[in-house]
């Protein structure tokens, strides 16, 4: 019986998670800038709900990008 080492190490998972969090944060900042300074429908610039909404949207966009990258590279 032979054991095969995994192609994904703990360090690679750490870097992937760190890059996901970083890209999600900056994507949320982009959404926040667009929402607070351009569209601003009854949401104040320092609104906690606007900030949370923007960060959730950034995480969703980044999650979709990571999933699509995984799908395009490994599931087709």
C-alpha positions, 0 to 999 in steps of 0.5 A: 500500500502506498500513501500519496501526499496531498497537494494542498498543505496547511500553509496553502490553505492559510494563504488561500483563507488570508487572500479570501479575507483580504479580497473580501474586505477590499471588495466590501470597501468598493461597494461601500464607496459606491453605496455611501458616496454615490447612491446613498438612499436614506443610509448615512455615511457612518451607518453601521447597517450600511457597513455590514451590508457592504461587507456582506456584499463584498464577501458574496462577490469574492465567494462567487469569484473563488467558486467560479475559479475553482469550477473553471479550473477543477470541475469542468 
